[in-house]
């Protein structure tokens, strides 16, 4: 795979400056050009009321089936969850990084939003 870009796919309403800030942070961390696209998806089929969360696995599969490319890493951004560090964390996984146990590491695994530090 000859990686060319990282594409952030915006699902839902985000302020333009907010998305630009996320794109700049990703560009700074990964040193790739970053594109922002707008996506459309009905999230109701992905919501798990028992966990009071969206099913990330199903969302990833759906996004991958629609937006995947051999030359891009793609990440869907939804206005229902936490952000900048989560974006970098999840993109880290797409580059093959695993969870670490250092509390300040962006790749530290977290179960709850409260586990994330700024």
C-alpha positions in Angstrom: 0.0 0.0 0.0 1.3 3.4 -1.0 -0.3 5.7 1.6 -1.1 9.1 0.2 -3.5 10.8 2.6 -5.6 10.5 5.7 -9.2 11.3 5.1 -11.5 12.4 8.0 -15.1 11.8 7.1 -17.5 14.1 9.0 -20.8 12.6 9.9 -23.1 15.1 11.6 -22.6 18.8 12.3 -19.2 20.1 13.3 -17.9 23.7 13.3 -15.5 24.2 10.4 -12.8 25.5 12.6 -13.1 22.4 14.8 -12.6 20.1 11.9 -9.7 22.1 10.7 -8.1 21.9 14.2 -8.5 18.1 14.2 -7.1 17.9 10.7 -4.0 20.0 11.7 -3.5 17.8 14.8 -3.6 14.7 12.7 -1.3 16.2 10.1 1.2 17.1 12.8 1.1 13.7 14.4 1.3 11.5 11.3 3.0 13.8 8.7 0.5 13.0 5.9 -1.8 15.3 4.0 -5.3 15.3 5.6 -8.6 15.7 3.7 -12.0 16.3 5.2 -15.1 14.8 3.5 -18.7 15.0 4.5 -20.4 11.6 5.0 -24.1 10.6 5.5 -25.2 7.6 7.5 -28.2 6.8 9.6 -26.7 6.1 13.0 -29.9 4.6 14.5 -29.1 1.1 13.3 -25.7 1.2 15.1 -27.0 2.3 18.5 -26.8 -0.3 21.3 -29.3 0.9 24.0 -28.0 -1.7 26.5 -24.5 -0.1 26.4 -25.9 3.4 25.7 -23.2 3.6 23.0 -22.9 3.2 19.3 -21.5 -0.1 18.0 -18.0 0.9 16.8 -17.3 -2.4 15.1 -20.4 -2.2 12.9 -19.7 1.5 12.2 -16.1 0.7 11.1 -17.2 -2.0 8.8 -19.8 0.2 7.2 -17.4 3.1 6.8 -14.7 0.8 5.4 -17.2 -0.7 2.8 -18.2 2.8 1.6 -15.0 4.9 1.9 -12.0 2.6 2.0 -9.1 3.2 -0.4 -5.7 1.6 -0.9 -4.0 5.1 -0.8 -5.9 6.6 2.2 -6.4 5.9 5.8 -10.0 6.9 6.6 -11.7 7.7 9.9 -15.3 8.6 10.5 -16.0 11.5 12.8 -19.4 11.5 14.6 -20.8 14.2 16.7 -21.7 11.7 19.4 -18.3 10.9 21.0 -15.0 12.3 22.4 -12.4 13.8 20.0 -8.9 14.9 19.3 -7.0 12.3 21.2 -9.5 9.7 20.2 -8.9 10.5 16.6 -5.2 10.2 16.9 -5.6 7.0 19.0 -7.8 5.3 16.5 -5.6 6.3 13.5 -2.7 4.9 15.5 -4.5 1.5 15.3 -4.8 1.8 11.5 -1.0 2.2 11.5 -0.6 -1.0 13.5 0.0 0.6 16.9 -1.3 -1.3 20.0 -2.5 -0.2 23.4 0.1 0.8 25.9 -0.1 1.1 29.7 1.5 4.5 30.3 -1.2 6.8 31.6 -0.2 9.8 29.4 0.3 7.8 26.2 -2.3 8.5 23.5 -2.4 4.8 22.8 -3.5 3.9 26.3 -6.7 1.8 26.3 -9.7 3.4 27.9 -13.2 2.1 28.5 -14.8 5.3 29.7 -14.5 8.9 28.5 -13.3 9.7 32.0 -10.2 7.6 31.4 -8.9 10.0 28.7 -6.6 12.8 29.9 -5.9 16.0 28.0 
